[in-house]
């Protein structure tokens, strides 16, 4: 292998190659030069350095006649093999929102209204189902976002029978998880092949092709030198961007140990592959890891420099200007353009009911060119409804007509689906509440998108609820009968001191009718009837026990345009409730109530956002009963005061703050850590004469973990009240 030669031996070999292969004049026929095969290794984000290597080779007129790639090397190799220039490839990867693309499901903003409700209420990141007993997916990430990138690259070449028909013949390597052998993918769906070569076990869901369960090829052949040689390459240039073995410092963390373990397991195969290559380019990528996708520009630069360091042994393979132009012309002549219009639509990988539903949702794509951004958005929107792991696409031709095939991948573990949550919150060891809950959702109970949702929560908050949600004839209108039973503790205060503890029990149900205009908003109207019992458990307030039946008409509007259920960076959320209470214990006549709650986030930089909160409630000119009274106090409701410390027929609340991302957690543990500071002001009162504004200055941290957010905040009021609030599982 040339990279292992030094001094005079290297110089003599370079001279030999130059004499044997360098053209004597521009008229030398193309077949006289050696055929060059590239073997591009896997390496996650480090694989973006391949683009820099290709850029240097193009600038120096070194052609690639064959390309073999594994994992990220497969993706970069496929982009180049389908005719993209290194500059186009660089722009492509630098404009990818990697956080969103690598999510285990569509981003929060792309979820349906009901899935948004699930993520807000149940924030443990552990998808479970009951389809085959209690089980989870066979990969943490089904790869929907990544697969759409592959489909966009592969779409113009969907009709090809062999990857030899690409502008540059191409192969990629995957691992057959059934027998542990390497599988060289050379034909079929290019998009599916790319999914397979990058399906890291345990991270991405494996891909089934021709009865084989395929995963990341890096397990068995991370540097595909052998494959490039078998493509009849005379000279094999291997580009190695894998993570080298680290020292003792690498083994000081779980992530470091796992990374080192994978490197140790594959090191013998890598060494063999490097010996099989004629020349090795191994860019020095320094500190960059396989998850540093947002450093694409720097990784590309380092790849370029890595190739430049090998200039002495690479330049003998350069061709003349005339030959280079001939090479480019042949490559350009083999490029394919996307189909002009789509006349046929085909759905595969799903049952008949899902096929009919998808055909109805996607029929608007017919008789027009494919807009990849619009198609990606539509498929992601459907995936966000929760039924599918992922949806992909490819082209086909039948009877002279162009068609679009949608490939569905149903979740293997559900429905029914299970969402889990824990809720720990308090202001100290002696004032801590704990609850744990689960939501079980049955889908397509009666077809047409019907859902049966069941909640059970135990602990400081006890709740059982069920709702049957049924769209009307596959439209955006729906009906939703429901029932519930709850038991919570409510405190009573006097001058900031707790004087009693109440038990608040309610059981009842209702019927809503509604309309879902889009995936960000919902309107509901209905009637609710419940029996309530409010009784003192500890202490006395002089108030009589309240129990009886409450009946009310209500209208609710919800709009959620934020990009996260935990710590948004942008967007607005608004919820408005209007109720007409016909009867309720403690009231002598009907009352009307209106409550509006909103929060808004405005990005100021890539990591920082300004946020505001505003809410108010009013009983208009009447007095609220004990089951309708508004409360104020507690985290994000005046944090320096106790939860629900203030009661009234009316209330108002405002907040203004700033939050900033500090750093990212290792992928298995969570996402990001933030700090924030905010000021709050508000009041709860029965009439304007008792209106007293109270304030709270707050400073805290929030960490997104697999158990949900962990929050810790300190608060102080203008009068000197202080409080430390914490929560696990949701933001207070």
Phi, psi and omega per residue, in radians:
X1 nan 2.290 -2.972
X2 -1.070 -0.581 -3.067
X3 -1.165 -0.302 -3.139
X4 -1.588 -0.109 -3.121
X5 -1.502 2.622 -3.095
X6 -2.374 2.737 2.945
X7 1.023 -2.380 -3.055
X8 -1.035 -0.605 -3.113
X9 -1.105 -0.731 3.124
X10 -1.145 -0.738 -3.134
X11 -1.107 -0.737 3.137
X12 -1.131 -0.691 -3.137
X13 -1.178 -0.702 3.093
X14 -1.065 -0.729 3.124
X15 -1.104 -0.712 3.125
X16 -1.072 -0.803 3.141
X17 -1.097 -0.709 -3.127
X18 -1.098 -0.773 -3.121
X19 -1.151 -0.698 -3.063
X20 -1.305 -0.641 -2.918
X21 -2.023 -0.376 -3.093
X22 -1.200 2.371 -3.135
X23 -1.220 2.459 3.122
X24 -1.355 -0.511 3.128
X25 -2.722 2.897 -3.032
X26 -1.096 -0.413 -3.065
X27 -1.436 0.034 3.133
X28 -1.036 2.247 -3.119
X29 -1.078 2.569 -3.054
X30 -0.998 -0.570 -3.052
X31 -1.255 -0.184 -3.112
X32 -1.284 -0.394 -3.122
X33 -1.495 2.751 3.115
X34 -1.218 2.512 3.067
X35 -1.426 2.258 -3.032
X36 -1.844 2.249 3.059
X37 -1.983 2.340 3.090
X38 -1.750 2.354 3.044
X39 -2.022 1.838 -3.040
X40 -1.754 2.117 -3.034
X41 -1.413 2.880 2.980
X42 -1.388 2.946 -3.136
X43 2.899 0.257 -3.120
X44 1.084 -2.410 -3.107
X45 -1.037 -0.497 3.110
X46 -1.065 -0.411 3.113
X47 -1.141 -0.259 3.069
X48 -1.114 -0.334 3.088
X49 -1.122 -0.385 3.086
X50 -0.986 -0.592 -3.114
X51 -1.084 -0.719 3.106
X52 -1.122 -0.667 3.096
X53 -1.090 -0.806 3.134
X54 -1.106 -0.638 3.117
X55 -1.083 -0.795 3.132
X56 -1.115 -0.722 -3.124
X57 -1.099 -0.710 3.126
X58 -1.164 -0.762 -3.142
X59 -1.060 -0.496 -3.115
X60 -1.802 0.270 3.026
X61 0.996 0.786 3.062
X62 -1.847 1.925 -3.037
X63 -1.370 2.701 2.994
X64 -1.992 2.067 -3.106
X65 -1.660 -0.439 3.111
X66 -2.489 2.575 3.093
X67 -2.339 2.265 2.997
X68 -2.151 2.352 -3.104
X69 -2.440 2.685 3.079
X70 -2.218 2.346 3.082
X71 0.979 -2.159 3.131
X72 -1.096 -0.548 3.029
X73 -1.086 -0.534 3.071
X74 -1.187 -0.747 3.134
X75 -1.143 -0.858 -3.138
X76 -1.108 -0.713 3.119
X77 -1.102 -0.692 3.137
X78 -1.179 -0.688 3.108
X79 -1.051 -0.768 3.140
X80 -1.227 -0.690 -3.105
X81 -1.175 -0.468 3.133
X82 -1.517 0.031 2.994
X83 1.907 0.044 3.098
X84 -1.306 2.447 3.070
X85 -1.417 2.795 3.088
X86 -0.985 -0.654 3.097
X87 -1.109 -0.761 3.104
X88 -1.118 -0.674 3.122
X89 -1.139 -0.728 3.119
X90 -1.081 -0.775 3.108
X91 -1.125 -0.653 -3.130
X92 -1.065 -0.893 -3.054
X93 -1.305 -0.512 -3.125
X94 -1.292 -0.349 -3.138
X95 -1.707 0.084 3.102
X96 -1.398 2.318 2.986
X97 -1.452 1.600 -3.012
X98 -1.143 -0.606 3.098
X99 -1.007 -0.774 -3.120
X100 -1.300 -0.724 -3.094
X101 -1.112 -0.616 -3.065
X102 -1.637 0.157 3.080
X103 -1.125 2.652 3.129
X104 -1.326 -0.184 3.054
X105 -2.636 2.978 3.066
X106 -0.917 2.641 -3.131
X107 -1.033 2.776 -3.104
X108 -0.953 -0.694 -3.123
X109 -1.125 -0.415 -3.089
X110 -1.684 -0.032 3.109
X111 -1.322 2.715 3.041
X112 -1.220 2.913 -3.121
X113 -0.981 -0.775 -3.087
X114 -1.215 -0.627 3.091
X115 -1.249 -0.543 3.016
X116 -1.075 -0.734 3.108
X117 -1.062 -0.712 3.095
X118 -1.048 -0.806 -3.062
X119 -1.213 -0.539 3.119
X120 -1.271 -0.667 -3.048
X121 -1.555 -0.505 -3.046
X122 -2.287 1.752 -2.909
X123 -1.917 0.179 3.012
X124 -1.288 2.208 -3.065
X125 -1.473 1.056 3.137
X126 -2.353 1.556 -3.136
X127 -1.148 2.262 -3.133
X128 -2.350 2.788 3.100
X129 -2.640 3.001 -3.100
X130 -2.113 0.303 -3.076
X131 -1.104 -0.687 3.121
X132 -2.212 0.864 -2.952
X133 1.412 3.106 -3.139
X134 -1.185 2.042 -3.111
X135 -2.746 2.938 3.095
X136 -2.122 -3.076 3.133
X137 -1.230 2.803 3.103
X138 -1.551 0.267 3.016
X139 -2.811 2.477 -3.131
X140 -1.088 -0.553 -3.062
X141 -2.286 2.081 3.109
X142 -1.253 -0.160 3.032
X143 1.311 0.512 -3.120
X144 -1.061 -0.861 -3.108
X145 -1.129 -0.729 3.128
X146 -1.166 -0.706 -3.116
X147 -1.104 -0.596 3.095
X148 -1.133 -0.594 3.035
X149 -1.086 -0.769 3.133
X150 -1.077 -0.770 -3.104
X151 -1.115 -0.615 3.126
X152 -1.133 -0.707 3.112
X153 -1.193 -0.711 -2.977
X154 -1.504 -0.324 -2.941
X155 -0.926 -0.824 -3.114
X156 -1.080 -0.338 -3.071
X157 -1.865 0.309 3.122
X158 -1.008 -0.705 -3.072
X159 -1.304 -0.176 -3.049
X160 -1.175 2.512 3.130
X161 -1.495 -0.466 -3.087
X162 -2.410 2.561 3.091
X163 -1.224 -0.131 3.004
X164 -1.203 -0.299 -3.117
X165 -1.497 -0.039 3.067
X166 -1.233 2.844 3.078
X167 -0.880 -0.629 2.985
X168 -2.193 2.151 3.118
X169 -0.910 2.446 -2.926
X170 -2.422 2.573 2.988
X171 -2.450 2.630 2.954
X172 -2.389 2.782 -2.989
X173 -2.024 2.355 3.034
X174 -2.244 2.965 3.130
X175 -1.936 2.223 3.049
X176 -1.378 1.904 -3.059
X177 -1.254 -0.172 3.126
X178 -1.413 -0.539 -3.129
X179 -2.335 -0.004 3.060
X180 1.346 0.296 -3.112
X181 -1.716 2.803 3.073
X182 -1.401 2.410 3.096
X183 -2.087 2.084 3.114
X184 -1.612 2.049 -3.102
X185 -1.627 2.077 -3.041
X186 -2.233 -0.032 -3.124
X187 -2.769 3.081 -3.128
X188 1.635 -2.611 -3.136
X189 -1.379 2.048 3.129
X190 -1.131 -0.697 3.125
X191 -1.066 -0.768 3.109
X192 -1.143 -0.645 3.111
X193 -1.089 -0.720 3.140
X194 -1.207 -0.636 3.055
X195 -1.046 -0.748 -3.082
X196 -1.155 -0.805 -3.057
X197 -1.155 -0.360 -3.116
X198 -1.884 0.163 -3.075
X199 -1.415 1.414 -3.131
X200 -1.074 2.136 -3.087
X201 -1.000 2.356 -3.140
X202 1.468 -0.352 3.107
X203 -1.793 -1.027 3.113
X204 -1.831 2.538 3.128
X205 -1.127 2.314 3.088
X206 -1.056 2.842 -3.100
X207 -2.074 2.326 3.111
X208 -1.703 2.130 3.097
X209 -2.351 2.141 3.112
X210 0.933 0.724 3.096
X211 1.392 -0.038 3.123
X212 -1.737 2.429 3.060
X213 -1.658 1.889 -2.943
X214 -1.876 2.457 3.088
X215 -2.364 -3.058 -3.027
X216 -0.874 2.234 -3.132
X217 -1.222 -0.242 3.137
X218 -1.108 -0.297 3.120
X219 -1.145 -0.564 -3.041
X220 -2.111 -0.443 -3.090
X221 -2.686 1.298 -3.060
X222 -1.233 -0.465 3.101
X223 -2.092 1.745 -2.944
X224 -1.435 0.962 3.111
X225 -1.086 -0.741 -3.130
X226 -1.036 -0.718 -3.102
X227 -1.148 -0.763 3.112
X228 -1.072 -0.675 3.122
X229 -1.144 -0.692 -3.128
X230 -1.224 -0.267 3.055
X231 -1.416 0.140 3.097
X232 1.369 0.498 3.047
X233 -1.303 2.359 3.050
X234 -1.358 -0.665 -3.139
X235 -2.151 2.218 3.110
X236 -1.900 2.101 3.070
X237 -1.852 1.988 3.125
X238 -1.652 2.333 3.065
X239 -1.970 1.955 -3.038
X240 -1.830 1.946 3.109
X241 -2.048 0.276 3.134
X242 -1.131 2.796 3.135
X243 -1.354 2.101 -3.141
X244 -1.232 2.798 3.084
X245 -1.058 2.364 3.129
X246 -1.635 3.043 3.116
X247 -1.595 -2.763 -3.109
X248 -1.050 -0.626 -3.111
X249 -1.103 -0.468 3.134
X250 -1.138 -0.481 -3.008
X251 -1.657 0.290 -3.112
X252 -1.594 -0.018 3.133
X253 -2.406 2.800 3.127
X254 -1.085 -0.782 3.130
X255 -1.047 -0.703 3.130
X256 -1.144 -0.702 3.116
X257 -1.118 -0.760 3.133
X258 -1.100 -0.769 3.120
X259 -1.077 -0.780 3.137
X260 -1.118 -0.651 -3.137
X261 -1.079 -0.796 3.131
X262 -1.097 -0.721 3.130
X263 -1.099 -0.716 3.131
X264 -1.122 -0.713 -3.102
X265 -1.133 -0.532 -3.053
X266 -1.834 -0.002 -2.982
X267 -1.142 -0.635 -3.136
X268 -1.156 -0.742 3.100
X269 -1.096 -0.691 3.139
X270 -1.115 -0.762 -3.133
X271 -1.111 -0.700 3.098
X272 -1.099 -0.777 -3.123
X273 -1.099 -0.663 3.126
X274 -1.173 -0.614 3.101
X275 -1.191 -0.499 -3.124
X276 -1.364 -0.256 3.137
X277 -1.480 2.704 3.066
X278 -1.495 -0.453 -3.117
X279 -2.639 2.467 -3.106
X280 -2.152 2.261 2.984
X281 -1.918 2.082 -3.130
X282 -2.225 1.479 -3.100
X283 -1.014 2.500 3.062
X284 -1.421 1.780 -3.078
X285 -1.689 0.121 2.991
X286 0.955 -2.251 -3.024
X287 -1.392 -0.150 -3.007
X288 -1.217 2.393 -3.077
X289 -1.846 -3.128 -3.116
X290 -1.353 0.086 3.084
X291 -2.091 0.161 -3.101
X292 -1.506 0.997 -3.067
X293 -1.155 -0.511 -3.088
X294 -1.364 0.023 3.050
X295 -1.842 0.607 -3.059
X296 -1.000 -0.798 -3.082
X297 -1.055 -0.738 -3.130
X298 -1.226 -0.681 3.115
X299 -1.135 -0.693 3.082
X300 -1.090 -0.737 3.121
X301 -1.072 -0.751 -3.130
X302 -1.179 -0.594 3.055
X303 -1.123 -0.718 3.088
X304 -1.046 -0.789 3.135
X305 -1.150 -0.633 3.114
X306 -1.073 -0.692 3.087
X307 -1.220 -0.681 -3.134
X308 -1.082 -0.587 3.112
X309 -1.135 -0.377 3.133
X310 -1.754 0.307 -3.051
X311 -0.954 -0.669 -3.057
X312 -1.091 -0.619 -3.119
X313 -1.700 -0.198 3.109
X314 -1.566 -0.644 -3.024
X315 -1.107 -0.474 3.052
X316 -1.019 -0.341 -3.140
X317 -1.622 0.015 3.112
X318 -1.210 2.563 3.103
X319 -1.880 2.914 -3.137
X320 -1.205 2.912 3.124
X321 -1.004 -0.743 -3.118
X322 -1.137 -0.757 3.114
X323 -1.151 -0.647 3.126
X324 -1.105 -0.725 3.122
X325 -1.150 -0.676 3.072
X326 -1.096 -0.712 3.117
X327 -1.083 -0.806 3.138
X328 -1.108 -0.686 3.138
X329 -1.128 -0.737 3.110
X330 -1.120 -0.708 3.132
X331 -1.144 -0.741 -3.129
X332 -1.149 -0.627 -3.115
X333 -1.151 -0.415 -3.124
X334 -1.592 -0.086 3.129
X335 -1.219 2.554 3.125
X336 -2.033 2.555 3.070
X337 -1.731 2.673 3.083
X338 -1.041 2.701 3.117
X339 -1.022 2.457 -3.058
X340 -1.120 -0.848 3.108
X341 -2.440 2.816 3.130
X342 -1.888 2.057 -3.134
X343 -1.839 -0.331 -3.109
X344 -2.217 2.541 3.084
X345 -2.229 2.227 -3.119
X346 -2.274 2.414 3.130
X347 -2.017 2.253 3.120
X348 -2.265 2.777 3.064
X349 1.467 0.137 -3.109
X350 -2.334 2.898 3.111
X351 -1.385 3.078 -3.024
X352 -1.086 -0.722 -3.104
X353 -1.162 -0.731 3.096
X354 -1.190 -0.624 3.120
X355 -1.079 -0.787 3.138
X356 -1.122 -0.684 -3.130
X357 -1.167 -0.723 3.134
X358 -1.188 -0.684 3.105
X359 -1.047 -0.719 3.132
X360 -1.161 -0.724 -3.108
X361 -1.221 -0.472 -2.994
X362 -1.951 0.077 -3.089
X363 -1.115 -0.358 3.102
X364 -1.175 -0.167 3.124
X365 -1.411 -0.260 -3.065
X366 -1.223 2.635 3.014
X367 1.103 0.607 3.039
X368 -2.719 2.753 3.109
X369 -1.096 2.690 3.105
X370 -1.345 2.143 3.015
X371 -1.736 1.844 -2.996
X372 -1.046 -0.683 -3.140
X373 -1.165 -0.750 3.122
X374 -1.144 -0.728 3.138
X375 -1.154 -0.789 3.097
X376 -0.992 -0.780 -3.119
X377 -1.114 -0.726 -3.119
X378 -1.178 -0.769 3.133
X379 -1.144 -0.646 3.110
X380 -1.189 -0.651 3.095
X381 -1.076 -0.747 3.122
X382 -1.187 -0.725 3.085
X383 -1.057 -0.597 3.133
X384 -1.169 -0.160 3.066
X385 -1.346 -0.241 2.955
X386 1.803 -0.121 -3.065
X387 -1.443 -0.614 -3.022
X388 -1.888 2.563 2.943
X389 -1.181 -0.799 -3.107
X390 -2.811 2.793 3.034
X391 -2.311 2.272 3.112
X392 -2.189 -3.066 -3.110
X393 -2.685 2.781 3.033
X394 -2.746 2.874 3.127
X395 -1.687 2.845 3.014
X396 -2.725 2.898 3.124
X397 -2.238 2.334 3.123
X398 -2.504 2.198 3.122
X399 0.941 0.659 3.104
X400 1.375 0.072 -3.138
X401 -1.893 2.543 3.131
X402 -1.516 2.386 -3.119
X403 -2.264 2.804 3.079
X404 -2.100 2.139 3.126
X405 -1.829 2.138 3.071
X406 -1.662 2.214 -3.080
X407 -1.894 1.984 -3.129
X408 -1.680 2.489 3.059
X409 -2.162 1.754 -3.125
X410 -1.289 2.635 3.099
X411 -1.168 2.343 -3.056
X412 -1.431 -0.298 -3.010
X413 -1.839 -0.073 3.138
X414 -2.889 3.060 0.132
X415 -1.371 2.886 0.000
X416 -1.204 2.660 3.119
X417 -1.908 2.636 3.124
X418 -2.124 2.250 2.995
X419 -1.990 2.457 -3.080
X420 -2.096 2.706 3.096
X421 -2.667 2.590 2.899
X422 -2.154 2.640 -3.138
X423 -2.461 1.791 3.066
X424 -2.019 2.176 3.132
X425 -2.633 2.694 3.120
X426 2.975 -3.017 -3.140
X427 -2.186 0.343 3.136
X428 2.698 3.043 -3.092
X429 -1.057 -0.680 -3.093
X430 -1.440 -0.069 -3.111
X431 -2.402 1.124 -3.077
X432 -2.166 2.367 3.105
X433 -2.007 2.477 3.137
X434 -2.296 2.314 3.038
X435 -2.462 2.660 3.053
X436 -2.441 2.482 -3.069
X437 -2.606 2.985 3.114
X438 -2.554 2.658 3.060
X439 -2.198 2.217 3.094
X440 -1.958 2.126 -3.072
X441 -2.067 2.080 3.012
X442 -1.656 2.374 -3.094
X443 -1.981 2.695 3.123
X444 0.893 0.778 -3.106
X445 -1.072 -0.754 3.083
X446 -2.193 0.456 -3.137
X447 1.326 3.109 3.094
X448 0.999 0.535 3.060
X449 1.449 0.253 3.130
X450 -1.150 2.477 3.130
X451 -2.292 2.435 3.025
X452 -2.018 1.957 -3.021
X453 -1.949 2.292 -3.072
X454 -2.265 2.242 -3.118
X455 -2.042 2.483 3.025
X456 -2.489 2.131 3.113
X457 -2.246 2.357 3.128
X458 -2.205 2.615 3.129
X459 2.206 -2.523 3.136
X460 -1.029 -0.577 3.000
X461 -1.950 2.107 3.089
X462 -1.915 2.218 -3.073
X463 -2.656 2.371 2.971
X464 -2.268 2.308 -3.087
X465 -2.612 2.647 3.074
X466 -2.499 2.517 3.124
X467 -2.547 2.364 3.022
X468 -1.901 2.036 -3.074
X469 -1.868 2.057 -3.077
X470 -2.252 1.897 3.005
X471 -1.071 2.591 -3.121
X472 -1.598 1.883 3.099
X473 0.913 0.843 3.085
X474 1.040 0.384 3.103
X475 -1.655 -3.077 3.084
X476 -1.516 -0.025 3.022
X477 -1.508 2.605 -3.105
X478 -2.615 2.844 2.942
X479 -2.121 2.613 -3.062
X480 -2.605 1.567 2.969
X481 -1.313 2.580 -3.087
X482 -2.647 2.846 3.061
X483 -2.528 2.703 -3.098
X484 -2.736 2.776 2.991
X485 -2.556 2.256 -3.098
X486 -2.345 2.662 3.004
X487 -2.516 2.082 3.129
X488 -2.364 2.816 3.076
X489 -1.703 2.396 3.097
X490 -2.183 2.338 -3.139
X491 -1.659 2.641 2.995
X492 -2.044 2.421 -3.045
X493 -2.204 2.696 2.999
X494 -2.483 2.064 -3.124
X495 0.952 0.688 3.088
X496 1.449 0.001 3.126
X497 -1.907 2.423 3.102
X498 -1.330 2.205 -3.095
X499 -1.988 -0.219 -3.135
X500 -2.828 2.743 3.053
X501 -2.159 2.148 -3.120
X502 -1.814 2.652 2.964
X503 -1.817 2.164 -3.134
X504 -1.966 1.894 3.136
X505 -2.026 2.374 3.106
X506 -2.477 2.490 3.086
X507 -2.580 2.303 -3.121
X508 3.120 -2.675 -3.115
X509 -3.012 -3.014 -3.121
X510 -3.084 -3.083 3.122
X511 -2.407 2.194 3.085
X512 -1.987 2.579 2.884
X513 -2.105 2.580 -3.046
X514 -2.787 -3.109 -3.099
X515 -2.531 2.357 3.106
X516 -1.972 1.659 -3.092
X517 -1.066 -0.625 -3.098
X518 -2.802 -2.981 -3.088
X519 -1.449 0.171 3.127
X520 -2.065 -0.155 -3.029
X521 -2.523 2.742 3.124
X522 -2.643 2.470 3.065
X523 -2.121 2.280 3.118
X524 -2.272 2.563 3.007
X525 -2.505 2.447 -3.117
X526 -3.081 -3.048 -3.130
X527 -2.085 2.404 3.140
X528 -2.224 2.416 3.115
X529 -2.330 2.241 3.115
X530 -2.592 2.749 3.055
X531 -1.819 2.249 -3.088
X532 -2.093 2.658 3.120
X533 -2.494 1.990 -3.135
X534 -2.069 1.929 -3.048
X535 -2.404 2.529 3.128
X536 -1.287 2.284 3.061
X537 -1.725 -0.719 -3.129
X538 -2.315 2.297 3.107
X539 1.443 2.979 3.135
X540 -2.344 2.461 3.095
X541 -2.050 -0.044 -3.080
X542 1.431 -0.025 -3.140
X543 -1.580 2.443 3.138
X544 -1.248 2.782 3.074
X545 -1.143 2.393 -3.131
X546 -1.975 2.135 3.068
X547 -2.684 2.644 -3.106
X548 2.642 -2.936 -3.033
X549 -1.787 2.379 3.047
X550 -2.051 2.392 3.075
X551 -2.319 2.367 -3.083
X552 -2.669 2.576 2.896
X553 -1.626 2.497 -3.131
X554 -2.532 2.647 3.026
X555 -2.248 2.303 -3.131
X556 -2.272 2.332 3.049
X557 -2.100 2.271 3.116
X558 -2.212 2.304 3.026
X559 -2.270 2.184 -3.139
X560 -2.266 1.727 3.122
X561 -1.906 0.349 -3.132
X562 -1.513 2.864 -3.046
X563 -1.778 0.132 3.109
X564 -2.796 2.514 3.047
X565 -1.443 -0.156 -3.048
X566 -1.868 -1.229 -3.127
X567 -2.276 1.559 -3.129
X568 -1.145 2.754 2.981
X569 -1.884 -0.343 -3.139
X570 -2.735 2.830 3.004
X571 1.904 2.943 -3.091
X572 -2.154 2.445 2.982
X573 -2.177 2.340 -3.104
X574 -2.444 2.335 3.037
X575 -2.344 2.231 -3.141
X576 -2.212 2.300 3.133
X577 -2.194 2.205 3.059
X578 -2.097 2.157 -3.069
X579 -2.187 2.498 2.975
X580 -2.066 1.786 -3.067
X581 -1.501 1.986 -3.117
X582 -1.334 -0.706 3.140
X583 -2.704 2.644 3.114
X584 -3.007 2.544 3.091
X585 -0.960 2.395 3.115
X586 1.552 -0.055 3.086
X587 -2.027 2.521 -3.135
X588 -1.802 -0.154 3.139
X589 -2.696 2.944 -3.133
X590 -1.165 2.630 3.127
X591 -2.330 2.720 3.037
X592 -2.003 2.465 3.125
X593 -2.374 2.530 3.056
X594 -2.314 2.287 3.048
X595 -2.343 2.328 3.116
X596 -2.245 2.263 3.102
X597 -2.240 2.377 -3.124
X598 -2.576 2.700 2.996
X599 -2.543 2.537 -3.096
X600 -2.407 2.427 3.109
X601 -2.156 2.348 -3.095
X602 -2.217 1.957 -3.112
X603 -1.178 2.304 3.061
X604 -1.833 -0.355 3.106
X605 -2.769 -3.079 -3.132
X606 -1.119 -0.445 -3.072
X607 -2.068 -0.202 -3.047
X608 -2.097 2.518 3.123
X609 -2.450 2.501 2.976
X610 -1.551 2.456 3.109
X611 -2.381 2.635 3.104
X612 -2.326 2.671 3.052
X613 -2.358 2.484 3.117
X614 -2.604 2.342 3.075
X615 -2.682 2.694 3.072
X616 -2.725 2.769 3.068
X617 -2.534 2.587 -3.138
X618 -2.581 2.552 3.016
X619 -1.828 0.279 3.137
X620 1.017 -2.167 -3.025
X621 -1.718 0.149 -3.092
X622 -1.928 3.034 3.096
X623 -1.791 2.325 3.124
X624 -1.348 2.592 3.025
X625 -1.429 3.030 -3.091
X626 -1.089 -0.394 3.118
X627 -1.559 -0.145 -3.119
X628 -2.029 -0.121 -3.047
X629 -1.063 2.465 3.104
X630 -1.422 2.615 3.130
X631 -2.231 2.761 3.114
X632 -2.616 2.519 -3.133
X633 2.249 2.542 -3.124
X634 1.884 3.088 -3.095
X635 -0.976 2.308 -3.089
X636 1.011 0.327 3.018
X637 -2.471 0.541 -2.965
X638 1.628 1.430 -2.971
X639 -1.163 -0.367 -3.132
X640 -1.384 -0.069 -3.103
X641 -2.046 2.873 -3.106
X642 -1.246 2.669 3.113
X643 -1.018 2.278 3.090
X644 1.032 0.569 -3.104
X645 -1.206 -0.506 -3.068
X646 -1.986 2.377 -3.136
X647 -2.109 2.703 3.084
X648 -3.127 2.874 3.026
X649 -1.244 -0.332 -3.109
X650 -2.481 2.767 3.012
X651 -2.739 2.795 3.042
X652 -2.535 2.577 -3.060
X653 -2.647 2.413 3.071
X654 -2.407 2.570 3.058
X655 -2.556 2.687 3.092
X656 -2.540 2.287 -3.101
X657 -2.772 -3.096 -3.129
X658 -2.428 2.373 3.057
X659 -2.235 2.568 -3.087
X660 -2.472 2.440 3.066
X661 -1.268 2.313 3.106
X662 -1.642 -0.974 -3.136
X663 -2.850 3.033 -3.140
X664 -1.839 2.486 3.042
X665 -1.434 2.754 3.000
X666 -0.986 2.496 -3.002
X667 -0.880 -0.745 -3.099
X668 -1.178 -0.381 -3.026
X669 -1.602 -0.539 -3.093
X670 2.931 -2.667 -3.059
X671 -2.080 -1.507 -2.974
X672 -2.222 2.794 3.045
X673 -2.062 2.320 -3.098
X674 -2.199 2.734 2.858
X675 -2.115 2.723 -3.138
X676 -2.674 2.668 3.031
X677 -2.345 2.427 -3.097
X678 -2.701 2.672 3.091
X679 -2.009 2.439 -3.118
X680 -2.194 2.610 3.029
X681 -2.554 2.456 -3.139
X682 -3.045 3.038 -3.136
X683 -2.758 2.518 2.949
X684 -2.068 2.349 -3.007
X685 -2.721 2.796 3.101
X686 -1.617 -0.606 3.084
X687 -2.594 2.840 -3.061
X688 -0.981 -0.468 -3.116
X689 -1.191 -0.390 3.134
X690 -1.752 0.258 -3.095
X691 -1.265 2.034 3.108
X692 -2.323 2.074 -3.127
X693 -1.428 2.287 3.078
X694 -2.068 2.605 -3.084
X695 -2.197 2.886 3.119
X696 -2.712 2.208 3.024
X697 -1.751 2.301 -2.987
X698 -2.295 2.531 3.058
X699 -2.476 2.251 -3.078
X700 -2.778 -3.132 3.124
X701 -2.293 2.562 3.088
X702 -2.322 2.308 3.131
X703 -2.114 2.221 3.079
X704 -1.514 1.991 -3.130
X705 -2.129 3.036 3.130
X706 -1.209 -0.278 3.065
X707 -1.571 0.059 -3.028
X708 1.808 -3.115 -3.095
X709 -1.256 2.508 2.998
X710 -1.996 2.137 -3.014
X711 -2.140 2.502 3.053
X712 -2.520 2.170 -3.077
X713 -2.506 2.458 3.016
X714 -1.839 2.456 -3.068
X715 -2.338 2.544 3.091
X716 -2.484 2.433 3.134
X717 -1.706 2.843 3.088
X718 -1.022 -0.466 -3.136
X719 -1.502 -0.021 3.072
X720 1.777 0.000 3.077
X721 -1.178 2.378 3.129
X722 -2.239 2.655 -3.139
X723 -2.778 2.492 3.019
X724 -1.903 2.078 -3.137
X725 -1.951 2.437 3.104
X726 -2.429 2.745 3.092
X727 -2.720 2.684 3.042
X728 -2.327 2.265 3.058
X729 1.864 -0.517 3.025
X730 -2.799 2.846 -3.138
X731 -1.399 1.572 3.105
X732 0.878 nan nan
